[in-house]
Amino acid sequence: LAGELVRRIDPKKRTFGQYIQDEITNPLKIKSYIDLPKEKEYRISPLYFDSNVGNIIDERTLSELSVFTDNRYHQAEIPGVNGITNVRFVARLYASFVEDLDNRQQKRLLNDDIMKKATISNTPKNDIDLVRGYPNAFAMG
């Protein structure tokens, strides 16, 4: 849905990955991919699961998560699922939501009003998470 929306409203008709790169990650000096070029694949660490994960997630789900180790998946453009970056760049992106960066050269992405709306819980009170079995709260953002 997000990819198609960007393609339809962007005057330059960029793909979702290119739009995000041009409008968000490049200006923020973040190296991030939603369609990893083949020549960058060597930089991706394999995904390993700790043996204790089996106590939390069933074996079928673990098997399904193995798709994240497939380089074809890394090179696909699937908005909301397969963004690839590192923890430093995730921290920089999150910081850009709430404050200006680089001595105020890069303006924050979200204003106070948007942040306030994004952090208001929209979970029904005492709603039990069906997977975890205990209450879990979610917000708009």
MDTraj code that builds the backbone (N, CA, C; nanometers):
import mdtraj as md
import numpy as np

residues = "LEU ALA GLY GLU LEU VAL ARG ARG ILE ASP PRO LYS LYS ARG THR PHE GLY GLN TYR ILE GLN ASP GLU ILE THR ASN PRO LEU LYS ILE LYS SER TYR ILE ASP LEU PRO LYS GLU LYS GLU TYR ARG ILE SER PRO LEU TYR PHE ASP SER ASN VAL GLY ASN ILE ILE ASP GLU ARG THR LEU SER GLU LEU SER VAL PHE THR ASP ASN ARG TYR HIS GLN ALA GLU ILE PRO GLY VAL ASN GLY ILE THR ASN VAL ARG PHE VAL ALA ARG LEU TYR ALA SER PHE VAL GLU ASP LEU ASP ASN ARG GLN GLN LYS ARG LEU LEU ASN ASP ASP ILE MET LYS LYS ALA THR ILE SER ASN THR PRO LYS ASN ASP ILE ASP LEU VAL ARG GLY TYR PRO ASN ALA PHE ALA MET GLY".split()
xyz = np.array([
    [0.0822, -0.1189, 0.0000],
    [0.0000, 0.0000, 0.0000],
    [0.0869, 0.1257, 0.0000],
    [0.1875, 0.1314, 0.0871],
    [0.2732, 0.2502, 0.0954],
    [0.3488, 0.2718, -0.0348],
    [0.4006, 0.1646, -0.0930],
    [0.4744, 0.1763, -0.2181],
    [0.3876, 0.2305, -0.3302],
    [0.2673, 0.1795, -0.3414],
    [0.1758, 0.2252, -0.4463],
    [0.1325, 0.3687, -0.4223],
    [0.1093, 0.4051, -0.2988],
    [0.0711, 0.5424, -0.2656],
    [0.1805, 0.6406, -0.3087],
    [0.3051, 0.6092, -0.2765],
    [0.4165, 0.6966, -0.3158],
    [0.4255, 0.7059, -0.4674],
    [0.4150, 0.5936, -0.5366],
    [0.4234, 0.5960, -0.6830],
    [0.3156, 0.6850, -0.7447],
    [0.1977, 0.6843, -0.6859],
    [0.0868, 0.7617, -0.7434],
    [0.0936, 0.9105, -0.7121],
    [0.1448, 0.9476, -0.5947],
    [0.1427, 1.0902, -0.5588],
    [0.2748, 1.1620, -0.5841],
    [0.3833, 1.0885, -0.5986],
    [0.5134, 1.1522, -0.6203],
    [0.5234, 1.2020, -0.7647],
    [0.5432, 1.3325, -0.7845],
    [0.5541, 1.3851, -0.9212],
    [0.6696, 1.3226, -1.0004],
    [0.7736, 1.2758, -0.9292],
    [0.8890, 1.2149, -0.9967],
    [0.8681, 1.0654, -1.0212],
    [0.7577, 1.0086, -0.9698],
    [0.7230, 0.8668, -0.9871],
    [0.8319, 0.7725, -0.9369],
    [0.8959, 0.8108, -0.8250],
    [1.0000, 0.7265, -0.7671],
    [0.9393, 0.6054, -0.6982],
    [1.0202, 0.5029, -0.6835],
    [0.9780, 0.3884, -0.6034],
    [0.9777, 0.4316, -0.4571],
    [0.9171, 0.3518, -0.3716],
    [0.9133, 0.3834, -0.2292],
    [1.0550, 0.3953, -0.1737],
    [1.1404, 0.2986, -0.2064],
    [1.2779, 0.3000, -0.1569],
    [1.3541, 0.4236, -0.2010],
    [1.3388, 0.4619, -0.3275],
    [1.4082, 0.5800, -0.3779],
    [1.3537, 0.7064, -0.3136],
    [1.2224, 0.7121, -0.2941],
    [1.1604, 0.8284, -0.2301],
    [1.2146, 0.8463, -0.0879],
    [1.2154, 0.7390, -0.0108],
    [1.2656, 0.7451, 0.1270],
    [1.4119, 0.7870, 0.1280],
    [1.4898, 0.7314, 0.0355],
    [1.6317, 0.7664, 0.0288],
    [1.6498, 0.9146, -0.0059],
    [1.5799, 0.9628, -0.1074],
    [1.5949, 1.1021, -0.1517],
    [1.5430, 1.2030, -0.0503],
    [1.4293, 1.1723, 0.0111],
    [1.3607, 1.2708, 0.0945],
    [1.3934, 1.2617, 0.2436],
    [1.4371, 1.1447, 0.2898],
    [1.4591, 1.1280, 0.4343],
    [1.6013, 1.0840, 0.4668],
    [1.6411, 0.9668, 0.4194],
    [1.7687, 0.9129, 0.4673],
    [1.8910, 0.9878, 0.4150],
    [1.8940, 1.0244, 0.2877],
    [2.0102, 1.0995, 0.2372],
    [2.0248, 1.2349, 0.3051],
    [1.9181, 1.3163, 0.3162],
    [1.9335, 1.4442, 0.3868],
    [1.9793, 1.4275, 0.5321],
    [1.9406, 1.3177, 0.5962],
    [1.9803, 1.2929, 0.7350],
    [2.1166, 1.2241, 0.7453],
    [2.1788, 1.1985, 0.6320],
    [2.3083, 1.1286, 0.6279],
    [2.2975, 0.9894, 0.6904],
    [2.1897, 0.9207, 0.6555],
    [2.1642, 0.7848, 0.7039],
    [2.1808, 0.6884, 0.5874],
    [2.2617, 0.5850, 0.6074],
    [2.2736, 0.4805, 0.5065],
    [2.1673, 0.3754, 0.5384],
    [2.0696, 0.3669, 0.4506],
    [1.9571, 0.2775, 0.4724],
    [1.9050, 0.2314, 0.3369],
    [1.8545, 0.1099, 0.3325],
    [1.8042, 0.0551, 0.2066],
    [1.6706, -0.0138, 0.2295],
    [1.5810, 0.0033, 0.1344],
    [1.4578, -0.0752, 0.1322],
    [1.4643, -0.1680, 0.0115],
    [1.5709, -0.1624, -0.0593],
    [1.6007, -0.2518, -0.1713],
    [1.7527, -0.2560, -0.1835],
    [1.8129, -0.3388, -0.1025],
    [1.9587, -0.3439, -0.0908],
    [2.0236, -0.3803, -0.2242],
    [2.1166, -0.2972, -0.2743],
    [2.1892, -0.3345, -0.3965],
    [2.2718, -0.4613, -0.3732],
    [2.2802, -0.5459, -0.4753],
    [2.3545, -0.6718, -0.4633],
    [2.4963, -0.6505, -0.4127],
    [2.5603, -0.5432, -0.4601],
    [2.7000, -0.5204, -0.4228],
    [2.7172, -0.4835, -0.2757],
    [2.6083, -0.4559, -0.2044],
    [2.6152, -0.4236, -0.0610],
    [2.5820, -0.5443, 0.0267],
    [2.5440, -0.6541, -0.0334],
    [2.4999, -0.7725, 0.0411],
    [2.6070, -0.8230, 0.1381],
    [2.7318, -0.8095, 0.1031],
    [2.8404, -0.8587, 0.1886],
    [2.8415, -0.7903, 0.3255],
    [2.7765, -0.6771, 0.3382],
    [2.7757, -0.6027, 0.4644],
    [2.6674, -0.6504, 0.5615],
    [2.5814, -0.7396, 0.5172],
    [2.4687, -0.7842, 0.5995],
    [2.5099, -0.9017, 0.6873],
    [2.4854, -0.8880, 0.8155],
    [2.5131, -0.9965, 0.9099],
    [2.4022, -1.0998, 0.9015],
    [2.4371, -1.2264, 0.9115],
    [2.3321, -1.3284, 0.9141],
    [2.2472, -1.3139, 1.0406],
    [2.1251, -1.3563, 1.0323],
    [2.0333, -1.3506, 1.1453],
    [2.0455, -1.4808, 1.2238],
    [2.0779, -1.4690, 1.3513],
    [2.0889, -1.5852, 1.4387],
    [1.9859, -1.5735, 1.5495],
    [1.9302, -1.6871, 1.5872],
    [1.8350, -1.6897, 1.6971],
    [1.8993, -1.7556, 1.8177],
    [1.8887, -1.6930, 1.9313],
    [1.9351, -1.7505, 2.0564],
    [1.8494, -1.8733, 2.0859],
    [1.9076, -1.9744, 2.1457],
    [1.8324, -2.0972, 2.1747],
    [1.7124, -2.0708, 2.2649],
    [1.7160, -1.9649, 2.3443],
    [1.6035, -1.9331, 2.4325],
    [1.4843, -1.8739, 2.3582],
    [1.5042, -1.8312, 2.2337],
    [1.3935, -1.7735, 2.1574],
    [1.2812, -1.8752, 2.1421],
    [1.3172, -2.0021, 2.1340],
    [1.2169, -2.1078, 2.1219],
    [1.1198, -2.1120, 2.2381],
    [1.1581, -2.0563, 2.3512],
    [1.0674, -2.0504, 2.4660],
    [0.9613, -1.9422, 2.4478],
    [0.9871, -1.8470, 2.3590],
    [0.8965, -1.7340, 2.3395],
    [0.8182, -1.7469, 2.2094],
    [0.8855, -1.7931, 2.1042],
    [0.8251, -1.8011, 1.9713],
    [0.8222, -1.9466, 1.9280],
    [0.7087, -1.9909, 1.8728],
    [0.6990, -2.1307, 1.8319],
    [0.7883, -2.1583, 1.7102],
    [0.8181, -2.2858, 1.6888],
    [0.9131, -2.3265, 1.5848],
    [0.8667, -2.2854, 1.4450],
    [0.7367, -2.2922, 1.4183],
    [0.6845, -2.2534, 1.2868],
    [0.7134, -2.1067, 1.2574],
    [0.6927, -2.0211, 1.3577],
    [0.7191, -1.8784, 1.3408],
    [0.8676, -1.8547, 1.3180],
    [0.9528, -1.9243, 1.3934],
    [1.0975, -1.9113, 1.3739],
    [1.1363, -1.9491, 1.2319],
    [1.0763, -2.0549, 1.1804],
    [1.1044, -2.0986, 1.0443],
    [1.0641, -1.9910, 0.9436],
    [0.9501, -1.9270, 0.9670],
    [0.9035, -1.8208, 0.8774],
    [0.9960, -1.6994, 0.8825],
    [1.0561, -1.6734, 0.9975],
    [1.1461, -1.5590, 1.0112],
    [1.2775, -1.5792, 0.9363],
    [1.3073, -1.7018, 0.8981],
    [1.4326, -1.7274, 0.8268],
    [1.4371, -1.6561, 0.6922],
    [1.3232, -1.6113, 0.6411],
    [1.3205, -1.5358, 0.5153],
    [1.4079, -1.4109, 0.5252],
    [1.4241, -1.3571, 0.6456],
    [1.5040, -1.2361, 0.6641],
    [1.6526, -1.2591, 0.6370],
    [1.6960, -1.3841, 0.6251],
    [1.8363, -1.4130, 0.5954],
    [1.8608, -1.4317, 0.4458],
    [1.7566, -1.4316, 0.3665],
    [1.7659, -1.4567, 0.2225],
    [1.8017, -1.3281, 0.1482],
    [1.9112, -1.3301, 0.0710],
    [1.9527, -1.2085, 0.0013],
    [1.8501, -1.1615, -0.1018],
    [1.7682, -1.2497, -0.1549],
    [1.6620, -1.2055, -0.2469],
    [1.5617, -1.1179, -0.1725],
    [1.5380, -1.1505, -0.0489],
    [1.4483, -1.0703, 0.0342],
    [1.5104, -0.9335, 0.0617],
    [1.6399, -0.9287, 0.0855],
    [1.7091, -0.8018, 0.1105],
    [1.6980, -0.7092, -0.0097],
    [1.6963, -0.7669, -0.1297],
    [1.6950, -0.6870, -0.2513],
    [1.5541, -0.6522, -0.2985],
    [1.4534, -0.7079, -0.2352],
    [1.3150, -0.6742, -0.2696],
    [1.2775, -0.5419, -0.2039],
    [1.1803, -0.4755, -0.2609],
    [1.1343, -0.3496, -0.2030],
    [0.9975, -0.3738, -0.1393],
    [0.9982, -0.3909, -0.0073],
    [0.8757, -0.4197, 0.0670],
    [0.8644, -0.3171, 0.1793],
    [0.7945, -0.2050, 0.1541],
    [0.7834, -0.0997, 0.2563],
    [0.7277, -0.1534, 0.3880],
    [0.7845, -0.1063, 0.4969],
    [0.7365, -0.1438, 0.6294],
    [0.7902, -0.2760, 0.6801],
    [0.8692, -0.3469, 0.5986],
    [0.9157, -0.4783, 0.6400],
    [1.0666, -0.4942, 0.6284],
    [1.1247, -0.4590, 0.5153],
    [1.2647, -0.4971, 0.4969],
    [1.3617, -0.3800, 0.4837],
    [1.3426, -0.2773, 0.5625],
    [1.4425, -0.1713, 0.5680],
    [1.5700, -0.2248, 0.6306],
    [1.6840, -0.1934, 0.5710],
    [1.8121, -0.2432, 0.6204],
    [1.9018, -0.1247, 0.6536],
    [1.9511, -0.1229, 0.7763],
    [2.0431, -0.0191, 0.8218],
    [2.1174, -0.0730, 0.9432],
    [2.1796, 0.0143, 1.0196],
    [2.2438, -0.0303, 1.1432],
    [2.1885, 0.0501, 1.2609],
    [2.2253, 0.0115, 1.3804],
    [2.1664, 0.0701, 1.5006],
    [2.1991, 0.2188, 1.5143],
    [2.3169, 0.2602, 1.4714],
    [2.3508, 0.4036, 1.4800],
    [2.2569, 0.4873, 1.3937],
    [2.2265, 0.4361, 1.2753],
    [2.1389, 0.5113, 1.1862],
    [1.9935, 0.5080, 1.2336],
    [1.9522, 0.3989, 1.2972],
    [1.8179, 0.3954, 1.3567],
    [1.8092, 0.5012, 1.4659],
    [1.9124, 0.5103, 1.5491],
    [1.9148, 0.6114, 1.6557],
    [1.9098, 0.7520, 1.5966],
    [1.9820, 0.7753, 1.4889],
    [1.9816, 0.9079, 1.4247],
    [1.8430, 0.9395, 1.3679],
    [1.7800, 0.8405, 1.3069],
    [1.6454, 0.8616, 1.2535],
    [1.5486, 0.8971, 1.3660],
    [1.5499, 0.8198, 1.4745],
    [1.4603, 0.8478, 1.5873],
    [1.4885, 0.9846, 1.6479],
    [1.6155, 1.0194, 1.6595],
    [1.6503, 1.1518, 1.7125],
    [1.5939, 1.2617, 1.6232],
    [1.5934, 1.2376, 1.4922],
    [1.5433, 1.3395, 1.3990],
    [1.3932, 1.3621, 1.4116],
    [1.3225, 1.2699, 1.4746],
    [1.1790, 1.2895, 1.4964],
    [1.1531, 1.3984, 1.5995],
    [1.2437, 1.4138, 1.6941],
    [1.2164, 1.5017, 1.8085],
    [1.3080, 1.6223, 1.8214],
    [1.4168, 1.6270, 1.7436],
    [1.5069, 1.7421, 1.7559],
    [1.5796, 1.7688, 1.6248],
    [1.6255, 1.8927, 1.6098],
    [1.7095, 1.9283, 1.4961],
    [1.8439, 1.8580, 1.5119],
    [1.9072, 1.8275, 1.3998],
    [2.0368, 1.7596, 1.4022],
    [2.1446, 1.8478, 1.3404],
    [2.2679, 1.8083, 1.3606],
    [2.3834, 1.8757, 1.2995],
    [2.3827, 2.0257, 1.3249],
    [2.3802, 2.0613, 1.4533],
    [2.3790, 2.2034, 1.4928],
    [2.2668, 2.2813, 1.4239],
    [2.1513, 2.2192, 1.4207],
    [2.0287, 2.2785, 1.3647],
    [2.0302, 2.2951, 1.2131],
    [2.1262, 2.2335, 1.1466],
    [2.1298, 2.2383, 1.0001],
    [2.0199, 2.1505, 0.9401],
    [1.9883, 2.0416, 1.0088],
    [1.8843, 1.9497, 0.9629],
    [1.7654, 1.9601, 1.0574],
    [1.6540, 2.0137, 1.0067],
    [1.5348, 2.0335, 1.0894],
    [1.4696, 1.8998, 1.1234],
    [1.4090, 1.8945, 1.2398],
    [1.3412, 1.7728, 1.2848],
    [1.2303, 1.7344, 1.1874],
    [1.2005, 1.6056, 1.1816],
    [1.1011, 1.5556, 1.0871],
    [0.9576, 1.5735, 1.1358],
    [0.9363, 1.5651, 1.2671],
    [0.8006, 1.5704, 1.3215],
    [0.7874, 1.6848, 1.4208],
    [0.6812, 1.7633, 1.4067],
    [0.6611, 1.8736, 1.5012],
    [0.5949, 1.8226, 1.6293],
    [0.5832, 1.9099, 1.7287],
    [0.5283, 1.8705, 1.8592],
    [0.3871, 1.8147, 1.8481],
    [0.3046, 1.8741, 1.7633],
    [0.1662, 1.8291, 1.7485],
    [0.1608, 1.6852, 1.6959],
    [0.2405, 1.6560, 1.5958],
    [0.2433, 1.5203, 1.5406],
    [0.2964, 1.4219, 1.6443],
    [0.4018, 1.4586, 1.7165],
    [0.4566, 1.3695, 1.8192],
    [0.3541, 1.3415, 1.9284],
    [0.2798, 1.4425, 1.9663],
    [0.1778, 1.4244, 2.0699],
    [0.0716, 1.3251, 2.0228],
    [0.0253, 1.3416, 1.8998],
    [-0.0756, 1.2506, 1.8446],
    [-0.0205, 1.1088, 1.8282],
    [0.1059, 1.0979, 1.7887],
    [0.1662, 0.9668, 1.7637],
    [0.1882, 0.8861, 1.8907],
    [0.1951, 0.9521, 2.0047],
    [0.2255, 0.8810, 2.1291],
    [0.1042, 0.8597, 2.2193],
    [-0.0132, 0.9000, 2.1750],
    [-0.1352, 0.8754, 2.2525],
    [-0.1777, 0.7303, 2.2321],
    [-0.2000, 0.6591, 2.3410],
    [-0.2411, 0.5191, 2.3319],
    [-0.3767, 0.5081, 2.2640],
    [-0.3877, 0.4128, 2.1729],
    [-0.5169, 0.3854, 2.1101],
    [-0.5587, 0.2404, 2.1331],
    [-0.5041, 0.1805, 2.2383],
    [-0.5379, 0.0439, 2.2757],
    [-0.6515, 0.0467, 2.3773],
    [-0.7551, -0.0354, 2.3567],
    [-0.8604, -0.0417, 2.4588],
    [-0.8007, -0.0789, 2.5946],
    [-0.8519, -0.0175, 2.6997],
    [-0.8003, -0.0398, 2.8345],
    [-0.8098, -0.1885, 2.8711],
    [-0.7001, -0.2412, 2.9260],
    [-0.6900, -0.3810, 2.9697],
    [-0.7078, -0.4819, 2.8562],
    [-0.6832, -0.4404, 2.7332],
    [-0.6909, -0.5319, 2.6195],
    [-0.5756, -0.6317, 2.6296],
    [-0.6056, -0.7603, 2.6218],
    [-0.5046, -0.8652, 2.6342],
    [-0.4465, -0.8959, 2.4963],
    [-0.3138, -0.8927, 2.4861],
    [-0.2454, -0.9305, 2.3632],
    [-0.2650, -1.0806, 2.3454],
    [-0.3222, -1.1224, 2.2338],
    [-0.3552, -1.2630, 2.2133],
    [-0.2320, -1.3520, 2.1976],
    [-0.1194, -1.2967, 2.1581],
    [0.0028, -1.3754, 2.1436],
    [0.0759, -1.3859, 2.2761],
    [0.0929, -1.2729, 2.3425],
    [0.1704, -1.2697, 2.4665],
    [0.0884, -1.3083, 2.5890],
    [-0.0409, -1.2862, 2.5842],
    [-0.1268, -1.3244, 2.6951],
    [-0.1341, -1.2234, 2.8079],
    [-0.0873, -1.1036, 2.7878],
    [-0.0969, -0.9986, 2.8894],
    [-0.1239, -0.8647, 2.8200],
    [-0.1692, -0.7649, 2.8977],
    [-0.2019, -0.6353, 2.8362],
    [-0.0803, -0.5730, 2.7672],
    [-0.1070, -0.5118, 2.6546],
    [-0.0016, -0.4485, 2.5765],
    [-0.0596, -0.3221, 2.5143],
    [0.0087, -0.2109, 2.5260],
    [-0.0428, -0.0838, 2.4744],
    [0.0241, -0.0469, 2.3421],
    [-0.0535, 0.0130, 2.2534],
    [-0.0042, 0.0605, 2.1250],
    [-0.0478, 0.2044, 2.1054],
    [0.0332, 0.2793, 2.0331],
    [-0.0005, 0.4179, 2.0009],
    [-0.0112, 0.4308, 1.8493],
    [-0.0465, 0.5500, 1.8027],
    [-0.0618, 0.5743, 1.6598],
    [0.0716, 0.5663, 1.5854],
    [0.1803, 0.5960, 1.6522],
    [0.3103, 0.5987, 1.5849],
    [0.3848, 0.4750, 1.6109],
])
top = md.Topology()
chain = top.add_chain()
for i, resn in enumerate(residues, 1):
    res = top.add_residue(resn, chain, resSeq=i)
    for name in ("N", "CA", "C"):
        top.add_atom(name, md.element.get_by_symbol(name[0]), res)
traj = md.Trajectory(xyz[None], top)
